[in-house]
Amino acid sequence: MKIKILKAFNGDSILLSFADNGIPRNILIDGGVEGTYCDAENNFGELKIEIDNIKKRGEFIDLLILTHIDNDHICGLLKWFEMDKEASRFVTNVWFNSGKQIAKYLKEPENADLAVGLKIFKNPNTGVNEAIDFEEFLHTNKLWDGKIIIQGQKHKTHGIDIHIISPDEEQLRKLLKEYKKVTGEEAYTASKEKDWSISIKDFILEENEPGFRFDQDSSVKNGSSISFILTINEKNYLFLGDSHPKGIAKYLKDISYSKEKPLEVELFKVSHHGSKSNTNKELLEIVKASNYILSTDSSGHNHPNKRTLARIIKQNPAATFHFNYKNVKENIFLKQDFLDYKDFKVNVISEYIKE
């Protein structure tokens, strides 16, 4: 399994590549912001480079997973479909929980706000003359069957197993009823102050105090993220999108994982770019990992929050953090952090390979 953490600015775009009985397979999880594919000055991003390489090798995106509809996860995909008239030929299957399909699944009225921004705009390079709904594009090109992806499902595809651990029905219902185009949600402002000047030790001491309270992310979009355990060659990989930790922890406990019997994973993709509101002590106690991926350049909301890394180090002093931007790796930790905690490691990587 080769996992590429694409430079998606403050977003997510992860490419998984592996062999299925000798056949090369590719799974793309999210597309980052628009510039992950191509920016306003027509500079190509890593998503376009990887897609072009896949085409040259005669391969496909065998599964495209759009975890949720935030701009930092979907806009790179919209840009790809807008600019590349051959895009639909290189994608064979899509997982995407659209507002229309959620409404149909729940037998509830649609929320028109959920379609805002999910359009592929006209582009002279592709001959598209008007805006096309993303959902309509997927249906027209037979890339998507419209089925809801929801907690508890187990999928076998191309020699791998994928166990869906979020969203649950309540999270989808909340998204359908509560999402608004302009949310003003606290989750979008709460993390803007950078906390990198505080030591790991100080965070751990503070959270050991009896009065400390964890405040979970309140974003209904983040809570609706498609999150999953992927299993290949008897190794588990945990991909959490921007999901909420309490629901993930509860479900893992419901399927018999615990502090005494944790879910063992080769790689843990930390939720919401390392936000302090999306990883809690309870989740870290029931997931045993050595390697943690954090995807962000720290623009926008100043992620990752160092407080999140402190929680991980408290639970696992020998954790290895894999960042996809050098500026984050070089600036988030103090010299004192490495003196106080000598066993954790930090890397800047573009890909993670596990035989």
C-alpha positions in Angstrom: 0.0 0.0 0.0 1.3 3.4 -1.0 -0.4 6.4 0.6 0.3 9.8 -0.9 -0.6 12.9 1.2 -1.0 15.5 -1.5 -0.2 19.1 -0.9 -3.8 20.3 -0.6 -3.0 23.6 1.2 -5.3 23.7 4.2 -7.4 20.8 2.9 -7.3 17.0 2.4 -6.5 15.0 -0.7 -5.0 11.5 -0.2 -4.2 8.9 -2.9 -4.0 5.2 -2.0 -2.3 2.9 -4.5 -2.0 -0.9 -4.3 -2.1 -4.1 -6.2 -5.2 -6.3 -6.5 -4.0 -9.7 -7.8 -1.4 -7.9 -9.9 -3.8 -5.2 -11.1 -2.8 -1.7 -10.0 -5.6 0.1 -8.1 -6.1 3.7 -7.0 -8.4 5.2 -4.4 -8.7 9.0 -4.1 -10.0 10.4 -0.8 -11.1 14.1 -1.4 -9.6 16.7 -3.7 -8.5 19.5 -1.5 -9.0 23.2 -2.4 -9.2 24.3 -6.0 -5.4 24.9 -6.2 -4.8 21.3 -5.4 -5.7 20.7 -9.0 -5.2 24.1 -10.6 -5.1 27.6 -9.2 -6.5 30.9 -10.5 -3.1 31.6 -12.3 -3.2 28.2 -14.0 -0.5 26.7 -11.8 -1.0 22.9 -11.7 -1.2 21.3 -8.3 -0.3 17.8 -7.1 -3.8 16.4 -7.7 -3.5 17.2 -11.5 0.1 15.8 -11.6 -1.0 12.5 -9.9 -4.1 12.1 -12.1 -2.0 12.7 -15.3 0.5 10.1 -14.1 -2.4 7.6 -13.5 -3.6 8.2 -17.0 -0.1 7.7 -18.5 0.2 4.4 -16.7 -3.2 3.3 -18.2 -4.7 3.1 -14.7 -7.9 4.5 -13.2 -9.3 6.1 -10.0 -11.1 2.9 -9.0 -12.9 4.6 -6.1 -13.3 8.3 -5.4 -14.4 9.1 -1.9 -15.8 12.6 -1.2 -15.9 12.5 2.6 -18.1 15.7 2.9 -18.9 18.9 1.2 -16.5 21.5 2.7 -14.6 23.5 0.2 -11.2 22.2 1.4 -12.2 18.7 0.4 -14.4 19.1 -2.7 -13.2 22.1 -4.7 -10.1 20.4 -6.2 -12.5 17.7 -7.5 -14.9 20.2 -9.0 -11.9 21.9 -10.7 -10.7 18.6 -12.2 -14.1 17.8 -13.6 -14.5 21.3 -14.9 -11.1 21.4 -16.7 -10.7 17.8 -17.9 -13.3 16.6 -20.5 -11.9 13.0 -20.1 -12.3 12.9 -16.3 -15.3 10.7 -16.3 -13.4 8.0 -18.3 -10.8 7.6 -15.5 -13.2 7.3 -12.5 -15.0 4.0 -12.1 -16.9 4.5 -8.8 -17.8 7.4 -6.5 -18.9 7.5 -2.8 -20.7 10.7 -2.0 -23.6 11.5 0.3 -25.5 14.2 -1.5 -28.2 16.3 0.0 -30.8 15.0 -2.4 -29.9 11.4 -1.7 -29.8 12.0 2.1 -33.3 13.4 1.8 -34.5 10.5 -0.2 -32.9 8.0 2.3 -34.4 9.7 5.3 -37.8 10.5 3.6 -37.4 14.1 4.5 -37.6 17.4 2.5 -34.5 18.5 0.7 -32.3 21.3 1.9 -31.4 23.5 -1.1 -28.5 25.0 0.7 -26.6 21.6 0.4 -26.3 22.1 -3.3 -24.7 25.5 -3.1 -21.3 25.5 -4.7 -21.5 21.9 -5.9 -21.4 22.9 -9.5 -18.9 22.3 -12.4 -18.8 25.7 -14.1 -18.5 26.5 -17.8 -15.1 26.2 -19.1 -13.9 26.9 -22.7 -11.2 24.2 -22.4 -13.8 21.4 -22.1 -16.6 22.8 -24.2 -19.0 23.0 -21.2 -21.2 26.0 -21.9 -23.2 26.1 -18.6 -23.0 25.2 -15.0 -23.6 21.5 -14.4 -24.7 20.1 -11.0 -22.0 17.8 -9.6 -24.6 15.2 -8.8 -26.0 15.4 -12.3 -22.5 15.0 -13.8 -21.9 11.8 -11.7 -25.3 10.3 -12.7 -24.9 11.2 -16.4 -21.5 9.6 -16.6 -22.6 6.5 -14.6 -20.0 7.1 -11.9 -22.3 7.0 -8.9 -25.2 4.8 -7.9 -26.6 7.3 -5.4 -26.4 4.9 -2.5 -25.9 6.5 1.0 -22.6 5.5 2.7 -23.4 5.1 6.4 -22.0 3.8 9.6 -21.9 0.0 9.9 -21.6 -0.8 6.3 -18.8 -3.2 5.2 -17.6 -3.1 1.6 -15.3 -5.4 -0.2 -13.7 -3.9 -3.3 -10.6 -4.6 -5.3 -9.1 -6.9 -2.6 -9.6 -4.6 0.3 -12.2 -4.3 3.1 -13.7 -1.0 4.1 -15.7 -0.7 7.3 -17.7 2.6 7.5 -17.6 4.1 11.0 -19.3 7.4 10.3 -21.7 9.2 9.6 -24.6 7.7 11.4 -28.2 8.4 10.6 -28.5 11.1 13.2 -25.6 13.0 11.7 -27.1 12.8 8.2 -30.5 14.0 9.6 -28.8 16.9 11.3 -26.9 17.9 8.2 -30.1 17.8 6.2 -32.1 20.0 8.7 -29.5 22.3 10.1 -26.9 23.1 7.4 -27.0 26.7 6.1 -25.0 28.3 3.3 -23.5 30.8 5.8 -23.2 28.9 9.1 -21.4 31.2 11.4 -20.5 28.1 13.3 -18.1 28.4 16.2 -16.0 25.6 14.7 -15.0 27.8 11.9 -13.6 30.5 14.2 -12.5 28.7 17.3 -9.2 27.5 16.1 -7.8 30.6 14.4 -5.4 31.5 17.2 -2.2 29.5 16.8 -1.2 27.6 20.0 2.3 26.5 18.9 4.2 28.7 21.4 2.8 26.6 24.3 4.7 23.5 25.4 3.5 19.9 25.1 4.1 19.6 28.8 1.9 22.6 29.7 -1.0 21.2 27.6 -0.7 17.8 29.2 -0.7 19.4 32.7 -3.7 21.5 31.9 -5.7 18.6 30.6 -4.9 16.6 33.7 -6.7 19.1 35.8 -10.1 17.9 37.1 -11.9 20.9 35.6 -10.7 20.4 32.1 -13.5 20.0 29.5 -13.3 18.8 25.9 -15.3 20.9 23.5 -16.3 18.9 20.4 -16.5 20.5 16.9 -20.0 21.6 16.2 -19.9 21.7 12.4 -22.7 19.6 11.0 -20.7 19.2 7.7 -17.7 17.8 9.6 -19.9 15.5 11.6 -21.3 14.1 8.3 -17.8 13.0 7.1 -17.4 9.5 5.6 -14.9 7.9 7.9 -13.6 4.3 7.7 -11.2 1.5 8.6 -9.5 0.2 5.5 -8.0 -3.3 5.8 -5.4 -4.7 3.3 -2.9 -7.5 3.9 -4.2 -7.9 7.5 -3.2 -4.2 8.2 -5.8 -1.6 9.3 -5.6 2.1 8.2 -7.9 4.7 9.8 -9.2 7.6 7.8 -11.3 10.1 9.7 -12.0 12.9 7.3 -13.2 15.8 9.6 -15.3 13.6 11.8 -16.4 14.1 15.4 -14.6 11.9 17.9 -17.4 11.1 20.3 -19.5 9.3 17.7 -16.4 7.5 16.3 -15.4 6.4 19.9 -18.9 5.2 20.7 -19.2 3.1 17.6 -15.8 1.5 18.1 -16.9 0.6 21.6 -20.2 -0.8 20.2 -18.2 -3.1 18.0 -16.1 -4.3 21.0 -13.0 -2.2 20.9 -11.8 -0.8 24.3 -8.8 0.5 26.2 -8.0 -3.1 27.0 -8.7 -4.3 23.4 -7.9 -1.3 21.1 -8.3 -1.1 17.4 -4.7 -1.5 16.1 -4.0 0.5 13.0 -0.9 1.0 10.9 -1.7 4.6 10.1 -4.1 7.1 11.7 -5.2 10.0 9.6 -6.0 12.6 12.2 -9.4 14.3 11.9 -9.9 17.8 10.7 -6.2 18.7 10.1 -5.4 18.2 13.8 -8.1 20.5 15.2 -8.3 20.4 19.0 -12.1 19.8 18.7 -11.9 16.6 16.6 -9.6 14.3 18.6 -10.3 13.5 22.2 -8.7 11.3 24.9 -11.4 8.6 24.7 -10.8 8.1 21.0 -7.0 7.9 21.5 -7.4 5.3 24.2 -9.2 2.8 22.0 -7.1 3.3 18.8 -3.5 2.0 19.0 -1.3 3.6 16.4 2.4 4.5 15.8 2.0 6.7 12.8 -0.2 9.8 12.5 -0.9 11.8 9.3 -1.7 15.5 9.5 -2.7 17.2 6.3 -2.5 21.0 6.3 -0.2 23.9 5.5 -1.6 25.7 8.5 -3.2 28.5 6.5 -6.8 29.6 7.3 -7.5 28.1 10.7 -3.9 27.6 12.0 -4.2 23.9 12.1 -2.9 21.6 13.5 -3.6 22.6 17.0 -0.6 21.6 19.1 -3.0 20.7 21.9 -4.1 17.7 19.7 -0.5 16.5 19.3 -0.1 16.8 23.1 -3.0 14.5 23.6 -1.5 12.0 21.2 1.9 12.2 22.9 0.4 11.7 26.3 -1.3 8.5 25.1 1.6 7.4 22.9 5.0 9.0 23.8 6.6 7.2 20.9 4.2 8.6 18.2 5.5 9.5 14.8 3.9 12.5 13.2 3.8 12.7 9.4 3.2 16.3 8.1 2.8 17.1 4.4 4.2 20.7 4.8 7.7 21.5 6.0 6.7 24.8 7.7 4.4 22.9 10.1 7.0 20.3 11.0 9.7 22.9 11.6 7.6 25.3 13.7 5.0 23.5 15.7 7.3 22.0 18.3 9.6 23.9 20.7 13.1 22.8 21.6 11.8 22.2 25.1 9.2 19.7 23.7 12.0 17.4 22.5 13.7 17.6 25.8 10.6 16.9 27.8 9.5 14.0 25.5 12.4 12.3 23.8 10.7 9.5 22.0 8.2 11.1 19.6 9.3 11.7 16.0 8.4 14.1 13.2 8.6 13.7 9.4 7.7 15.6 6.3 6.5 13.1 3.7 4.7 13.0 0.4 4.0 9.3 0.6 3.9 6.5 3.2 4.6 3.0 1.9 3.8 -0.3 3.7 4.6 -3.6 2.0 
